[in-house]
Amino acid sequence: MPPKRARRNVSLPSPSPKSIEDSPLEESVPEDQSNTEENNSQSTPASSLPSGFFSSLNQLMILDLSYNYLVGDVSLLFSSNGSSTHHGWPTSTQIIDMSSNHFHGTIQSSFLERAWNLIKLNVSSNNFQGPIPSHLCMNSRFVRLLDFSFNDHTGQIPLGLGACSKLEIFRAGFNSLFGLLPNDLYSVTTLEEISLPSNTFSGPISDDIANLTKLTLLELYANRLSGKLPPNIGRLSKLKHMLLHANSFIGSLPSSLMNCTNLIELNLRINLFEGNISNLNFSGFQQLTILDFGYNCFTGSFPISFQSCKSLRAIRLSQNQLEGQIPSEIAQLKYLSYFSLSYNSLTNITVAIKILMRCKSLEIVLIGSNFLHERLPNDVDIVGFENLRLLGIATCQLTGQLPMWLSMLKKLEILALNGNRITGSIPGWLSTLPRLRSLQLSHNLISGEFPKELCALPALVSAQAYQRDNDYLLLPIYFIENNKVIGQSNSLSYWYRQLSFENNSLSGNIPIEIGRLKLLRALQLGHNNFTGNIPDQISEITDLEDLDLSTNQLSGEIPASLAYFVAPHFLVVTILLMAAKTRTSRMRKMDVQFHGFILL
């Protein structure tokens, strides 16, 4: 029987709830209470609610204002007739969801004094300031979810969480909270999720975290946490997601971590972990999908036990101190699509390529800054990489010429071979790669002319040649320059479209067919031996933002058409053209500001 409606936006839905976010409450809600549920979820945008809006809802059980454009100081919603007295939510209140609005002000403890039956409080994604209210569960002992994330809360997490004997989910990420994680948090044995990322929490994780045996998500990334991981962390055997990246943890990984066999995602990137990673046995991680140990101090070799992690789709061990070769067992990971081992001390690139090409699901391969001074393999029997979209083998000082097997990578979109010692010419068959839109060959020993065939690269000529997919990477790709992160990308769909050939020995004229590359955003030809005039057709590259022709042997005038060139970085374009003539130190410095990075 549908609920009775006594006022606008008052209804009694029956959502058939399955989780804490939608608790099964409808059977306890009387049908004749006119203001039992106030539901404005996803309604027409409004500027604000009237002052004292909450004060008349004496029998309120469910308040859902989520996903609107509501604004205003939350304290005014409790005030009537300008009174400063706040009576708070009534005793009958069970669910409060004000998430994804533009409310501000401070959530005061007095708002919750009478909410004895509160089960869920979600005020995330607003502009609330001040501390998180204290003694949250002193009166509300049935609370199962607290979500304060994506606000402007400050201060420390107050004591009192230990009284939340039924709390299952606690979220307060993306605020400005600081201090130690409160000790009584570790006594809430009902907790299933702790999500506190992107704050400035400091200090270690207490050994008492082992009490939280029901925990499935531990999300503490982007804080200032330090110390070693608790040796008994393996007692958290139900953990599915452990996200501790971007902190300052130290020491070796505790062996008990291998007992967390339900892990789906394990991210320890950007910490100070150390120890021989090959001594750990990962074979129990049958559910593990994403593993990120990048930017640490791990030693040893690539763990062979990864072959048992049959669900692995993404591995990053970049920026560590690993040695040896990539083991052949990696080819057994049939779902592996993201593989990053840049900035280590690996050897034998020929074996590495022949192993990785057998991983049929691979889309991303980043193995730069390894294989120092080896030869780029040119074996005719290299066949595979059917789904490869990005290949990064930069800053290895590799010798040899661009190998013919690259012509078989018909799904390749980004090829990064900058920072090597590759010789020979740029082969025209690169234009047969239908999706190639970023070719990075800078800082090599390549000679010959700019091949006219490249001016027909399909993905740079026509938008129809390559349809963008709104795909997101399993892990972000980082751009590293001078050992510092200068950017990141979470998708290949919006990758910078570029031809980067600077710092080589290219000669001859810049082909007039260059104007066909309408979708090109960066043309970087500086520090070569190009001669002749600057072709007027460059102005036909309608998407061009960055143009570097400096330090060549070009002659004549800068084409007048470039004076009308409209681009977001027109000033930079002009400076780098002038650098070809003036050669001032300032120009040469700006000349390389976008170049020379490696992918991690």
RODO-2510 file (C-alpha; in nm, 4 decimals, decimal comma):
residues 600
     n   res          X          Y          Z
     1     m     0,0000     0,0000     0,0000
     2     p     0,1545     0,3344    -0,0973
     3     p     0,2193     0,5840     0,1806
     4     k    -0,0069     0,8774     0,2461
     5     r     0,1280     1,2184     0,1474
     6     a     0,0451     1,5256     0,3484
     7     r     0,2903     1,7800     0,2101
     8     r     0,5181     1,8506    -0,0812
     9     n     0,8227     1,6226    -0,1073
    10     v     0,7090     1,3930     0,1725
    11     s     0,6950     1,0269     0,0763
    12     l     0,7647     0,6793     0,2077
    13     p     0,9776     0,4831    -0,0401
    14     s     1,0327     0,1108    -0,0252
    15     p     1,3881     0,0627    -0,1524
    16     s     1,4373    -0,3066    -0,0616
    17     p     1,7683    -0,2233     0,1075
    18     k     2,0622    -0,4582     0,1073
    19     s     2,3305    -0,2709     0,2956
    20     i     2,4065    -0,0197     0,5629
    21     e     2,3551     0,2623     0,3137
    22     d     1,9868     0,1648     0,2776
    23     s     1,8781     0,0025     0,6010
    24     p     1,5610    -0,2135     0,6085
    25     l     1,3374     0,0204     0,8024
    26     e     1,0107     0,0392     0,6154
    27     e     0,8386    -0,2308     0,8169
    28     s     0,8771    -0,0222     1,1315
    29     v     0,7452     0,3007     0,9804
    30     p     0,3756     0,3748     1,0396
    31     e     0,1824     0,4673     0,7263
    32     d    -0,0071     0,7554     0,8802
    33     q     0,2863     0,9727     0,9860
    34     s     0,2825     1,2647     0,7471
    35     n     0,6438     1,3714     0,7971
    36     t     0,8023     1,0313     0,8486
    37     e     1,0432     1,0780     0,5578
    38     e     1,1562     1,4031     0,4025
    39     n     1,2992     1,3048     0,0630
    40     n     1,4312     1,5751    -0,1680
    41     s     1,6920     1,3498    -0,3249
    42     q     1,7807     1,4543    -0,6802
    43     s     1,5032     1,7151    -0,6893
    44     t     1,4951     2,0394    -0,8812
    45     p     1,7898     2,2587    -0,7724
    46     a     1,7022     2,4989    -0,4911
    47     s     1,8996     2,7796    -0,3303
    48     s     1,8252     2,7142     0,0352
    49     l     1,5840     2,5600     0,2826
    50     p     1,3765     2,7862     0,5040
    51     s     1,5072     2,8797     0,8459
    52     g     1,3895     2,6348     1,1098
    53     f     1,3226     2,3668     0,8468
    54     f     1,4090     2,0848     1,0881
    55     s     1,2397     2,2277     1,3952
    56     s     0,8858     2,1185     1,3003
    57     l     0,9743     1,7634     1,1964
    58     n     0,9057     1,6145     1,5365
    59     q     0,8387     1,2624     1,4103
    60     l     1,1070     1,2559     1,1430
    61     m     1,2589     0,9139     1,0787
    62     i     1,4351     0,9453     0,7438
    63     l     1,5803     1,2682     0,6069
    64     d     1,7247     1,2478     0,2557
    65     l     1,8387     1,5737     0,0961
    66     s     2,1259     1,4214    -0,0999
    67     y     2,2415     1,5274    -0,4470
    68     n     2,0825     1,8692    -0,4684
    69     y     2,2132     2,2257    -0,4852
    70     l     2,1060     2,3243    -0,1369
    71     v     2,3022     2,5939     0,0449
    72     g     2,2996     2,7597     0,3828
    73     d     2,4265     2,7366     0,7387
    74     v     2,3077     2,4102     0,8884
    75     s     2,2512     2,5666     1,2314
    76     l     1,9801     2,7934     1,0900
    77     l     1,7786     2,4901     0,9880
    78     f     1,7229     2,4114     1,3561
    79     s     1,6331     2,7665     1,4576
    80     s     1,2767     2,8945     1,4609
    81     n     1,1823     3,2627     1,4691
    82     g     1,5447     3,3653     1,4928
    83     s     1,6009     3,1715     1,8151
    84     s     1,9569     3,0627     1,8917
    85     t     1,8307     2,7470     2,0645
    86     h     1,9000     2,4278     1,8730
    87     h     1,6866     2,1285     1,9670
    88     g     1,8557     1,8953     1,7210
    89     w     1,7072     1,6087     1,5300
    90     p     1,4196     1,4349     1,7085
    91     t     1,4375     1,1038     1,8902
    92     s     1,2595     0,9269     1,6045
    93     t     1,5358     1,0061     1,3511
    94     q     1,7074     0,6994     1,2070
    95     i     1,8677     0,8113     0,8791
    96     i     2,0106     1,1541     0,7920
    97     d     2,1568     1,1987     0,4453
    98     m     2,2541     1,5554     0,3495
    99     s     2,5380     1,4509     0,1191
   100     s     2,6398     1,6209    -0,2053
   101     n     2,5050     1,9706    -0,1437
   102     h     2,6606     2,3055    -0,0530
   103     f     2,5695     2,3315     0,3152
   104     h     2,8182     2,5042     0,5446
   105     g     2,8617     2,5817     0,9101
   106     t     2,9582     2,3531     1,1960
   107     i     2,7844     2,0278     1,2793
   108     q     2,7384     2,0650     1,6533
   109     s     2,7132     1,7817     1,9027
   110     s     2,3844     1,9287     2,0237
   111     f     2,2249     1,8407     1,6890
   112     l     2,2549     1,4739     1,7829
   113     e     2,1699     1,4870     2,1536
   114     r     1,8168     1,3557     2,1054
   115     a     1,8843     1,1325     1,8031
   116     w     1,8867     0,8181     2,0156
   117     n     1,7776     0,5923     1,7302
   118     l     2,0176     0,7252     1,4679
   119     i     2,1567     0,4565     1,2383
   120     k     2,3107     0,6513     0,9531
   121     l     2,4603     1,0022     0,9319
   122     n     2,5956     1,1098     0,5935
   123     v     2,7000     1,4740     0,5517
   124     s     2,9720     1,4122     0,2922
   125     s     3,0527     1,6397    -0,0017
   126     n     2,9481     1,9721     0,1475
   127     n     3,1344     2,2717     0,2885
   128     f     3,1051     2,1979     0,6591
   129     q     3,3782     2,3503     0,8749
   130     g     3,5074     2,3012     1,2238
   131     p     3,5671     1,9788     1,4126
   132     i     3,3783     1,6553     1,3777
   133     p     3,1187     1,6532     1,6593
   134     s     3,2343     1,4832     1,9767
   135     h     3,0675     1,2005     2,1693
   136     l     2,8896     1,0863     1,8560
   137     c     2,7617     0,7666     2,0108
   138     m     2,7081     0,8742     2,3707
   139     n     2,3357     0,9019     2,2998
   140     s     2,3145     0,7366     1,9567
   141     r     2,4306     0,3851     2,0282
   142     f     2,2780     0,2293     1,7163
   143     v     2,4907     0,4204     1,4650
   144     r     2,6241     0,2005     1,1883
   145     l     2,7494     0,4598     0,9374
   146     l     2,9220     0,7966     0,9859
   147     d     3,0391     0,9836     0,6761
   148     f     3,2055     1,3265     0,7086
   149     s     3,4215     1,2989     0,3963
   150     f     3,4823     1,5749     0,1382
   151     n     3,4279     1,8747     0,3637
   152     d     3,6465     2,1334     0,5366
   153     h     3,6565     1,9723     0,8806
   154     t     3,9582     2,0569     1,0942
   155     g     4,1083     1,9375     1,4202
   156     q     4,1529     1,5859     1,5488
   157     i     3,9067     1,3005     1,5440
   158     p     3,7376     1,3354     1,8839
   159     l     3,7362     1,0643     2,1450
   160     g     3,4158     0,8732     2,1869
   161     l     3,4128     0,6463     1,8841
   162     g     3,4720     0,3574     2,1188
   163     a     3,1108     0,3950     2,2354
   164     c     2,9885     0,3251     1,8803
   165     s     2,9461    -0,0440     1,9493
   166     k     2,7545    -0,1063     1,6251
   167     l     2,9546     0,1193     1,3907
   168     e     3,0395    -0,0515     1,0636
   169     i     3,1527     0,2329     0,8365
   170     f     3,3544     0,5405     0,9357
   171     r     3,4533     0,7887     0,6650
   172     a     3,6176     1,1279     0,7087
   173     g     3,8524     1,1522     0,4105
   174     f     3,9425     1,4647     0,2151
   175     n     3,9320     1,7117     0,5029
   176     s     4,2007     1,8913     0,7035
   177     l     4,2059     1,6587     1,0032
   178     f     4,5333     1,5948     1,1827
   179     g     4,6896     1,4210     1,4795
   180     l     4,7103     1,0564     1,5738
   181     l     4,4436     0,8061     1,4887
   182     p     4,2352     0,7841     1,8097
   183     n     4,3023     0,4769     2,0223
   184     d     3,9373     0,4026     2,0868
   185     l     3,8874     0,3579     1,7120
   186     y     4,0648     0,0245     1,7474
   187     s     3,8097    -0,0978     2,0015
   188     v     3,5136    -0,0742     1,7619
   189     t     3,5251    -0,4397     1,6630
   190     t     3,2187    -0,4089     1,4377
   191     l     3,4035    -0,1830     1,1923
   192     e     3,4113    -0,3005     0,8326
   193     e     3,5384     0,0180     0,6650
   194     i     3,7792     0,2890     0,7785
   195     s     3,8231     0,5588     0,5145
   196     l     4,0369     0,8583     0,6191
   197     p     4,2424     0,9502     0,3089
   198     s     4,3840     1,2892     0,2175
   199     n     4,4188     1,4463     0,5604
   200     t     4,7349     1,5083     0,7643
   201     f     4,7140     1,2283     1,0181
   202     s     5,0532     1,1362     1,1616
   203     g     5,2151     0,8696     1,3736
   204     p     5,1958     0,4916     1,3422
   205     i     4,9088     0,2506     1,2997
   206     s     4,8606     0,0878     1,6387
   207     d     4,9106    -0,2850     1,6891
   208     d     4,5553    -0,2797     1,8248
   209     i     4,4242    -0,2600     1,4706
   210     a     4,4406    -0,6390     1,4834
   211     n     4,1223    -0,6223     1,6949
   212     l     3,9244    -0,5118     1,3882
   213     t     3,8874    -0,8566     1,2400
   214     k     3,5770    -0,7620     1,0393
   215     l     3,7581    -0,4887     0,8486
   216     t     3,7278    -0,5154     0,4703
   217     l     3,8551    -0,1689     0,3723
   218     l     4,1452     0,0253     0,5236
   219     e     4,1894     0,3526     0,3354
   220     l     4,4515     0,5831     0,4875
   221     y     4,6386     0,7107     0,1833
   222     a     4,7756     1,0641     0,1386
   223     n     4,8460     1,1366     0,5043
   224     r     5,1660     1,1661     0,7087
   225     l     5,1511     0,8305     0,8795
   226     s     5,4828     0,6717     0,9712
   227     g     5,6411     0,3772     1,1472
   228     k     5,6247     0,0111     1,0566
   229     l     5,3149    -0,1822     0,9692
   230     p     5,1870    -0,3755     1,2741
   231     p     5,3424    -0,7243     1,2805
   232     n     5,0030    -0,8830     1,3440
   233     i     4,8230    -0,7051     1,0613
   234     g     4,7639    -1,0463     0,9086
   235     r     4,4809    -1,0970     1,1565
   236     l     4,2747    -0,8719     0,9308
   237     s     4,2012    -1,1725     0,7131
   238     k     3,8803    -1,0222     0,5684
   239     l     4,0565    -0,7182     0,4225
   240     k     3,9783    -0,6618     0,0567
   241     h     4,1265    -0,3157     0,0051
   242     m     4,4386    -0,1873     0,1816
   243     l     4,5257     0,1581     0,0508
   244     l     4,8167     0,3077     0,2433
   245     h     5,0001     0,4901    -0,0357
   246     a     5,1530     0,8369    -0,0082
   247     n     5,2626     0,8180     0,3548
   248     s     5,5984     0,7679     0,5279
   249     f     5,5813     0,4070     0,6432
   250     i     5,9151     0,2335     0,6888
   251     g     6,0628    -0,1109     0,7402
   252     s     6,0002    -0,4490     0,5845
   253     l     5,6551    -0,5824     0,5172
   254     p     5,5426    -0,8132     0,8001
   255     s     5,5206    -1,1749     0,6952
   256     s     5,1707    -1,1936     0,8445
   257     l     5,0505    -0,9650     0,5634
   258     m     5,0495    -1,2749     0,3450
   259     n     4,7593    -1,4044     0,5568
   260     c     4,5312    -1,1346     0,4147
   261     t     4,4319    -1,3686     0,1362
   262     n     4,1064    -1,1893     0,0530
   263     l     4,2878    -0,8786    -0,0658
   264     i     4,1685    -0,7397    -0,3980
   265     e     4,3744    -0,4194    -0,3955
   266     l     4,7039    -0,3642    -0,2122
   267     n     4,8521    -0,0185    -0,2616
   268     l     5,1673     0,0798    -0,0713
   269     r     5,3031     0,3241    -0,3312
   270     i     5,5185     0,6231    -0,2269
   271     n     5,6427     0,5134     0,1128
   272     l     5,9799     0,4132     0,2560
   273     f     5,9283     0,0376     0,2732
   274     e     6,2368    -0,1773     0,2281
   275     g     6,3510    -0,5375     0,2391
   276     n     6,3921    -0,8211    -0,0078
   277     i     6,0543    -0,8497    -0,1743
   278     s     6,1411    -1,1817    -0,3363
   279     n     6,1437    -1,3436     0,0096
   280     l     5,7696    -1,2883     0,0455
   281     n     5,5263    -1,5544    -0,0723
   282     f     5,2344    -1,3948    -0,2559
   283     s     5,0872    -1,7247    -0,3742
   284     g     4,7902    -1,7015    -0,1360
   285     f     4,6593    -1,3831    -0,2990
   286     q     4,4186    -1,5541    -0,5355
   287     q     4,1771    -1,2584    -0,5384
   288     l     4,4392    -0,9840    -0,5758
   289     t     4,3639    -0,7625    -0,8755
   290     i     4,5812    -0,4523    -0,8207
   291     l     4,9244    -0,4447    -0,6549
   292     d     5,1178    -0,1189    -0,6334
   293     f     5,4523    -0,1115    -0,4494
   294     g     5,5990     0,1694    -0,6596
   295     y     5,8295     0,4380    -0,5243
   296     n     5,9723     0,2494    -0,2258
   297     c     6,3098     0,0958    -0,1419
   298     f     6,2389    -0,2730    -0,2016
   299     t     6,5303    -0,4921    -0,3067
   300     g     6,5663    -0,8403    -0,4514
   301     s     6,4219    -0,9695    -0,7755
   302     f     6,0770    -0,9817    -0,9267
   303     p     5,8779    -1,2270    -0,7072
   304     i     5,8122    -1,5506    -0,8952
   305     s     5,5242    -1,6207    -0,6554
   306     f     5,3216    -1,3564    -0,8421
   307     q     5,2478    -1,6298    -1,0965
   308     s     4,9975    -1,7753    -0,8470
   309     c     4,8016    -1,4491    -0,8266
   310     k     4,5764    -1,5512    -1,1119
   311     s     4,3441    -1,2503    -1,0819
   312     l     4,6181    -0,9871    -1,1146
   313     r     4,5350    -0,7131    -1,3622
   314     a     4,7833    -0,4416    -1,2576
   315     i     5,1367    -0,4592    -1,1146
   316     r     5,3577    -0,1610    -1,0336
   317     l     5,7017    -0,2097    -0,8790
   318     s     5,8584     0,1012    -1,0321
   319     q     6,1149     0,3172    -0,8555
   320     n     6,2620     0,0487    -0,6334
   321     q     6,5967    -0,1322    -0,6295
   322     l     6,5035    -0,4583    -0,7989
   323     e     6,7594    -0,6521    -0,9999
   324     g     6,7709    -0,9499    -1,2327
   325     q     6,5371    -1,0453    -1,5127
   326     i     6,1625    -1,0514    -1,5533
   327     p     6,0711    -1,4175    -1,4904
   328     s     5,8993    -1,6186    -1,7628
   329     e     5,6234    -1,7142    -1,5167
   330     i     5,4716    -1,3671    -1,5561
   331     a     5,3263    -1,4822    -1,8885
   332     q     5,0856    -1,7073    -1,6933
   333     l     4,8903    -1,4017    -1,5718
   334     k     4,6252    -1,4021    -1,8435
   335     y     4,4349    -1,1003    -1,7057
   336     l     4,7390    -0,8757    -1,6623
   337     s     4,6801    -0,5481    -1,8458
   338     y     4,9026    -0,2971    -1,6596
   339     f     5,2719    -0,3659    -1,5977
   340     s     5,5124    -0,1024    -1,4643
   341     l     5,8720    -0,1708    -1,3551
   342     s     6,0415     0,1562    -1,4505
   343     y     6,3388     0,2857    -1,2516
   344     n     6,4931    -0,0382    -1,1314
   345     s     6,8078    -0,2257    -1,2354
   346     l     6,6596    -0,4988    -1,4521
   347     t     6,8613    -0,6671    -1,7255
   348     n     6,8046    -0,8513    -2,0551
   349     i     6,5467    -0,6471    -2,2424
   350     t     6,5207    -0,9087    -2,5182
   351     v     6,3973    -1,1710    -2,2729
   352     a     6,1677    -0,9156    -2,1074
   353     i     6,0000    -0,8260    -2,4388
   354     k     5,9582    -1,1894    -2,5426
   355     i     5,7956    -1,2752    -2,2096
   356     l     5,5652    -0,9745    -2,1918
   357     m     5,4475    -1,0138    -2,5508
   358     r     5,2860    -1,3426    -2,4437
   359     c     5,0593    -1,1610    -2,1948
   360     k     4,7646    -1,1289    -2,4285
   361     s     4,5706    -0,8809    -2,2118
   362     l     4,8571    -0,6359    -2,1679
   363     e     4,7646    -0,2766    -2,2554
   364     i     5,0243    -0,0775    -2,0585
   365     v     5,3966    -0,1676    -2,0424
   366     l     5,6304     0,0748    -1,8617
   367     i     5,9832    -0,0611    -1,8234
   368     g     6,1979     0,2484    -1,8773
   369     s     6,5180     0,3316    -1,6919
   370     n     6,6346    -0,0307    -1,6884
   371     f     6,8467    -0,2455    -1,9241
   372     l     7,1226     0,0160    -1,9296
   373     h     7,3190     0,0266    -2,2594
   374     e     7,1586    -0,2910    -2,3930
   375     r     7,0450    -0,3284    -2,7528
   376     l     6,6840    -0,2776    -2,8527
   377     p     6,5679    -0,6230    -2,9705
   378     n     6,5031    -0,6530    -3,3428
   379     d     6,4200    -1,0230    -3,3588
   380     v     6,1763    -1,1190    -3,6313
   381     d     6,0111    -1,3752    -3,4005
   382     i     5,8751    -1,1091    -3,1639
   383     v     5,5027    -1,1489    -3,2201
   384     g     5,2345    -1,0608    -2,9688
   385     f     5,1183    -0,7545    -2,7769
   386     e     4,7815    -0,7834    -2,9513
   387     n     4,6185    -0,5331    -2,7134
   388     l     4,9141    -0,3096    -2,6279
   389     r     4,8185     0,0589    -2,6133
   390     l     5,1233     0,2150    -2,4441
   391     l     5,4863     0,1053    -2,4597
   392     g     5,7350     0,3029    -2,2513
   393     i     6,1065     0,2124    -2,2666
   394     a     6,2612     0,5537    -2,2052
   395     t     6,5988     0,6589    -2,0581
   396     c     6,7691     0,3208    -2,0933
   397     q     7,0490     0,4336    -2,3289
   398     l     6,9447     0,1514    -2,5591
   399     t     7,1270     0,1138    -2,8901
   400     g     7,0058    -0,0176    -3,2237
   401     q     6,7358     0,0994    -3,4610
   402     l     6,3584     0,1158    -3,4357
   403     p     6,2569    -0,2511    -3,4739
   404     m     6,0178    -0,3753    -3,7371
   405     w     5,8037    -0,5665    -3,4832
   406     l     5,6622    -0,2332    -3,3683
   407     s     5,4717    -0,2200    -3,6988
   408     m     5,2580    -0,5128    -3,5793
   409     l     5,1174    -0,3254    -3,2771
   410     k     4,7953    -0,2105    -3,4387
   411     k     4,6374    -0,0928    -3,1117
   412     l     4,9404     0,1089    -3,0017
   413     e     4,8530     0,4677    -2,9089
   414     i     5,1636     0,5907    -2,7232
   415     l     5,5242     0,4960    -2,7959
   416     a     5,7852     0,6466    -2,5624
   417     l     6,1470     0,5683    -2,6523
   418     n     6,3022     0,9010    -2,5530
   419     g     6,6369     0,9138    -2,3756
   420     n     6,8092     0,6269    -2,5554
   421     r     7,0877     0,6005    -2,8160
   422     i     6,8737     0,4798    -3,1047
   423     t     7,0283     0,5339    -3,4471
   424     g     6,9038     0,5148    -3,8045
   425     s     6,6058     0,6996    -3,9434
   426     i     6,2438     0,7311    -3,8417
   427     p     6,0694     0,4592    -4,0432
   428     g     5,7758     0,5583    -4,2584
   429     w     5,5872     0,2393    -4,1629
   430     l     5,5006     0,4025    -3,8285
   431     s     5,2209     0,5729    -4,0212
   432     t     5,0526     0,2320    -4,0616
   433     l     4,9711     0,2233    -3,6890
   434     p     4,6097     0,3397    -3,6965
   435     r     4,5869     0,4563    -3,3353
   436     l     4,9327     0,6051    -3,2801
   437     r     4,8963     0,9648    -3,1542
   438     s     5,1973     1,0162    -2,9288
   439     l     5,5447     0,9362    -3,0603
   440     q     5,8284     1,0315    -2,8268
   441     l     6,1743     0,9842    -2,9762
   442     s     6,3575     1,2817    -2,8260
   443     h     6,7162     1,2632    -2,6972
   444     n     6,8396     0,9888    -2,9286
   445     l     7,0876     0,9686    -3,2188
   446     i     6,8297     0,9448    -3,4955
   447     s     6,9255     1,0904    -3,8333
   448     g     6,7666     1,1326    -4,1742
   449     e     6,4677     1,3414    -4,2709
   450     f     6,1244     1,3888    -4,1252
   451     p     5,9303     1,1149    -4,3105
   452     k     5,6372     1,2570    -4,5065
   453     e     5,4435     0,9389    -4,4300
   454     l     5,4068     1,0483    -4,0664
   455     c     5,1943     1,3374    -4,1863
   456     a     4,9252     1,0800    -4,2594
   457     l     4,9051     0,9275    -3,9117
   458     p     4,5333     0,8445    -3,8965
   459     a     4,4818     0,9278    -3,5290
   460     l     4,6339     1,2743    -3,5808
   461     v     4,4610     1,3520    -3,9071
   462     s     4,0989     1,2696    -3,8304
   463     a     3,8948     1,2381    -3,5128
   464     q     3,6972     0,9602    -3,6798
   465     a     4,0123     0,7500    -3,7100
   466     y     4,0279     0,7098    -3,3357
   467     q     3,7185     0,7154    -3,1202
   468     r     3,7834     0,8145    -2,7624
   469     d     3,6756     0,5698    -2,4985
   470     n     3,6140     0,7152    -2,1550
   471     d     3,8361     0,4489    -2,0086
   472     y     4,0148     0,4870    -1,6797
   473     l     4,3394     0,3138    -1,5980
   474     l     4,3633     0,0636    -1,3166
   475     l     4,6498     0,2748    -1,1806
   476     p     4,7503     0,6308    -1,2707
   477     i     5,0567     0,6859    -1,4880
   478     y     5,3056     0,9347    -1,3445
   479     f     5,5297     1,1673    -1,5435
   480     i     5,8752     1,1874    -1,3863
   481     e     6,1297     1,4580    -1,4654
   482     n     6,4539     1,4980    -1,2710
   483     n     6,3257     1,2354    -1,0281
   484     k     6,0166     1,4410    -0,9456
   485     v     5,6533     1,3779    -1,0303
   486     i     5,5408     1,6557    -1,2659
   487     g     5,1989     1,5170    -1,3543
   488     q     4,9814     1,2121    -1,3892
   489     s     4,7216     1,0638    -1,6198
   490     n     4,4282     0,8438    -1,5242
   491     s     4,3183     0,7716    -1,8798
   492     l     4,4786     0,7261    -2,2202
   493     s     4,1787     0,8813    -2,3929
   494     y     4,2990     1,2346    -2,3244
   495     w     4,6713     1,1716    -2,3615
   496     y     4,8782     1,4548    -2,5067
   497     r     4,8933     1,4146    -2,8852
   498     q     5,2509     1,4844    -2,9811
   499     l     5,5454     1,4210    -3,2091
   500     s     5,8556     1,4717    -2,9972
   501     f     6,1793     1,4454    -3,1969
   502     e     6,4016     1,7086    -3,0350
   503     n     6,7691     1,6525    -2,9555
   504     n     6,8470     1,4224    -3,2469
   505     s     7,0322     1,4699    -3,5777
   506     l     6,7361     1,5063    -3,8107
   507     s     6,7961     1,7127    -4,1229
   508     g     6,6296     1,8302    -4,4409
   509     n     6,3151     2,0344    -4,4716
   510     i     6,0105     2,0202    -4,2491
   511     p     5,7533     1,8722    -4,4915
   512     i     5,4714     2,0966    -4,6042
   513     e     5,2353     1,8005    -4,5488
   514     i     5,2715     1,8682    -4,1747
   515     g     4,9524     2,0730    -4,1916
   516     r     4,7471     1,7551    -4,2323
   517     l     4,8013     1,6677    -3,8649
   518     k     4,5004     1,8700    -3,7509
   519     l     4,4768     1,6974    -3,4104
   520     l     4,8423     1,7376    -3,3122
   521     r     4,8918     1,9393    -2,9944
   522     a     5,2721     1,9382    -2,9652
   523     l     5,5330     1,9424    -3,2399
   524     q     5,8790     1,9372    -3,0865
   525     l     6,1628     1,9480    -3,3402
   526     g     6,4187     2,1605    -3,1559
   527     h     6,7907     2,0860    -3,1409
   528     n     6,8207     1,9139    -3,4774
   529     n     6,9658     2,0138    -3,8161
   530     f     6,6524     2,1073    -4,0084
   531     t     6,7080     2,3546    -4,2920
   532     g     6,4935     2,5615    -4,5238
   533     n     6,1929     2,7733    -4,4402
   534     i     5,9351     2,7203    -4,1696
   535     p     5,6381     2,5851    -4,3676
   536     d     5,3349     2,8080    -4,3668
   537     q     5,1190     2,4931    -4,3356
   538     i     5,2045     2,4627    -3,9653
   539     s     4,9309     2,7178    -3,9018
   540     e     4,6829     2,4617    -4,0385
   541     i     4,7414     2,2367    -3,7360
   542     t     4,4337     2,3685    -3,5618
   543     d     4,4886     2,1930    -3,2268
   544     l     4,8561     2,2892    -3,1935
   545     e     4,9561     2,4312    -2,8552
   546     d     5,3307     2,3680    -2,8200
   547     l     5,5724     2,4257    -3,1062
   548     d     5,9502     2,3993    -3,0724
   549     l     6,1665     2,4664    -3,3776
   550     s     6,4589     2,6187    -3,1913
   551     t     6,8281     2,5446    -3,2415
   552     n     6,8060     2,4302    -3,6039
   553     q     6,9417     2,5740    -3,9291
   554     l     6,6111     2,7198    -4,0427
   555     s     6,6149     3,0333    -4,2561
   556     g     6,3745     3,2911    -4,3878
   557     e     6,0978     3,4652    -4,2009
   558     i     5,8519     3,3303    -3,9506
   559     p     5,5343     3,2776    -4,1590
   560     a     5,2862     3,5610    -4,1279
   561     s     5,0088     3,3058    -4,0828
   562     l     5,1485     3,2175    -3,7414
   563     a     5,0765     3,5713    -3,6295
   564     y     4,7075     3,4814    -3,6460
   565     f     4,7630     3,1425    -3,4911
   566     v     4,5144     3,0895    -3,2093
   567     a     4,6282     2,8511    -2,9363
   568     p     4,6090     2,8385    -2,5553
   569     h     4,9888     2,8655    -2,5344
   570     f     5,0466     3,1183    -2,8136
   571     l     5,3100     3,3048    -2,6113
   572     v     5,5160     2,9873    -2,5700
   573     v     5,4769     2,9086    -2,9389
   574     t     5,6091     3,2500    -3,0341
   575     i     5,9064     3,2346    -2,7969
   576     l     6,0236     2,8969    -2,9175
   577     l     6,0073     3,0085    -3,2792
   578     m     6,2138     3,3164    -3,2019
   579     a     6,4680     3,1034    -3,0205
   580     a     6,5757     2,9631    -3,3554
   581     k     6,7034     3,3093    -3,4402
   582     t     6,8071     3,4762    -3,1168
   583     r     6,9535     3,1784    -2,9277
   584     t     6,9447     3,3607    -2,5949
   585     s     7,0055     3,1640    -2,2747
   586     r     6,6548     3,2397    -2,1591
   587     m     6,5123     3,0937    -2,4781
   588     r     6,7174     2,7771    -2,4515
   589     k     6,5963     2,7219    -2,0967
   590     m     6,2304     2,7496    -2,1969
   591     d     6,3035     2,5344    -2,4982
   592     v     6,3063     2,2133    -2,2961
   593     q     6,0403     2,2871    -2,0396
   594     f     5,7983     2,0189    -2,1643
   595     h     6,0490     1,7502    -2,2541
   596     g     6,2601     1,4719    -2,1107
   597     f     6,0116     1,2969    -1,8805
   598     i     5,9738     0,9259    -1,8144
   599     l     5,6587     0,7307    -1,7407
   600     l     5,6191     0,5490    -1,4097
***
